[in-house]
Amino acid sequence: MPELVVLYTTMSEADWPDAIDEENGLFYYYGDNRRPGYELHDRRSGRGGNQILRNVFEWTHGGPDDRVKVPLF
């Protein structure tokens, strides 16, 4: 379980257009699975970032024992 997660983007992927909505404080992030034929959370397709995001989403919506697992972003 990571203690710190850093999301980064080059903002240059035309097929996966990450975007920052500064007015509403939202970051639209397509993650690390950018090869066709792989399931969204398949670790072999990238660095496992999508799996980390899925876990954090589940922990955030869980009970107190789950929420303490959420790393800093």
N, C-alpha and C positions, 0 to 999 in steps of 0.2 A: 504494500500500500504506500503510495508516494506521500511525502509530506508537503511538497510544493509542485504545482503544475503550471507550466508556462505554455500558453497557446501562442503560436506565431503564424504569420502568413506573409507571403510575398505580395499578395494582392494582385498577382499576375496570371492566375490560372483562369483562362477564359471559360473553360467548361465547368469550373467549380468556383464561381465568383464570390469569394468571401467578401464581406462588407461590414462597415462600422456605421451604425446609426447613432451619431453623437447626440442628436436631439432627444432620443428615447433611451439612450444608454444600452443599446443592444449590439451584440457582435454576432453576425451570421457567419458561422464557421462550418465548412464542409468536411473537415477532418483529414485523416491520413489515408483513407481507402480510396484511391483514385484509379484503380485498375479494374476493368470489367471482369466479371466472372467470380468475384469474391463477395461473400456476405459482408454487410456493413461493419460488423465488429470482428472480422477475421484478422487475427494478429499477423498472419503470414503476408497480408497485403500491405502492411505499413509498420509503424512503430508501436502499435497498440494504443494509440491515443483515443480512438473511438471507443475502445473497451473501457478505458479510464473514465471517459465522459459518461458512458452508460452507468458505470458503478456509482459515480458521484451523483448522478440524477436519482438513482434508487436510494442512496444513503440520505440525500437531502430530504426525500419524501418519506423516510422511515421514522422510527422512534429515536429516542435519545441515544441509545447504544449505536445506532447507525450514523446519526449526525456527527458524532465525535470522530468518525472516520474521514469526514470530508476534508481534503487538503486545502491549503491556501492556493489561490489563483492569482 
